[in-house]
Amino acid sequence: MEYKAIGHFYFKVIDERLFNILNSNEIVDRYLTIKNDSLIITESHAAPSSSLNSFSIYYINYFSGWDNYLFGTGGSWGGGYGGAIHPGYNPNLYGWWIGLGGNVNGWSSTVKYLKTTLGLNDTQAAWLNQNPDRVHELAGYIQRTTIPLLQAIIISNYHINKAMTDPDYNSFLQQHYITGNTSSVWWEDDVWLNNSNNINFDLEEDQNGQYDRLNNAEKALVKQYPVHAYIISKNKLVVEQETINLFGKNGLNDKSDAFRHAFFNALNRRDLGLDPVTLENIAKLFSDAHESEVPTQLQKEKDMDLWNNAIGHIVGDVIFPILTPNSLLSSDVLTKLTNGELRYLKPVEPTPLLGSNGVNNDFWHINGNFQLGRHGISSATQLIATNQ
């Protein structure tokens, strides 16, 4: 869509965002072609966009939230005025030329920017227009991100689609907006991510929260796969409840722990799928990252978790994820546990009661250092098949 100005107009762009949009578009012989259907087209005296800042007679202002009115003023060469026009303004009152944008849907200018940049469809743009908090966060993310634009576009589209279809995710986003950095999307808010009450993937009943906080490898994946990370955090709650239903507890290094890890990774493999570009198993990326900072004395615990995680990935690799309920995956994992395909540790000291540090006073920590806790593992501890 093109709009021609009456007369020969120069203009100066006084808003950096608008300048960037203009700068990315093409100057043709008689008018400036703006590709997002919302900006003024000038006639033959428009100069190359690199020199727009040198003009000072006619102006365009870029006002977010005003539906479809942008204008440049006419008059003598000696001066002029520019601004945004309220929808009720009468363009004939002062004889100014008005360029009406193509924003017939009433989208804010920031939404139009996101629609163009992210390749959104009208339904996505309309949803954003009704959710200004999400618009504010996403615009800041796109402008500040250092990752390749294509990757940011994929992430943003997953994010928008999830928010449009999942009320729980939308509530999660609003909780971040209330408690976190309002100018940032949640997955880029490191301070917020460091609070395990906001999001964590830890299944261990360690009682001290040692591994609740995301480690560095996990945070890097959260930034790459934020919607997938949210799904993992929701699956964690499902898995812990199912383990209690079947075993009466969420144990540590026992058969309930073996089931919990395998079931968790089965759900994640079903729900997360493969990276569309690299075809990597996203569930495995996250489960390996979670085990990446385990201290040496817990190596046997790590070996157990990695074994059971791998079995879970196999169980969750289903042809029709949407037709595979949690109950079927739980049953399949339980069968594998009964058949001895999962692993647990034996012998280990039983998990102590809340407030206790175990028989040898080293279960959770040694002299207050939780990185040294042994979780009941000794030199005699072995990886045992779950049918034994």
Buried (B, 14 or more C-beta within 10 A) or exposed (E): EEBBBEBEBBBBBBBEBBBEBBEEBEBEEBBBBBEBBBBBBBBEEBBEBEEBEEBEBBBBBBBBBBBBBBBBBBBEEEEBEBBBBEEEBEBEEEEBBBBBBBBEBEBBBBBBBBBBBBEBEEEBBBBBBEBBEBBBBBBBBBEEBEEEEEEBBBBBBBBBBBBBEBEEBBEBBBEBBEBBBEEBBBBBBEEBBEBBEBBBBBBBBBBEEBBBBBBEBBBEBBBBBBBBBBBBBBBBEBBBEBBEEBBEEBBBBBBBBBBBBBBBBBBBBBBBBBBEEEEEBBBBBBBBBBBEEBBEBBEBBBBBBBBBBBBBBBBBBBEEEEEBEBEBBBEBBBEBBEEEBBBBBBEBBBBBEEEEBBEEEBBBBBEEEBEBBBBBBEEEBEEBEBEE
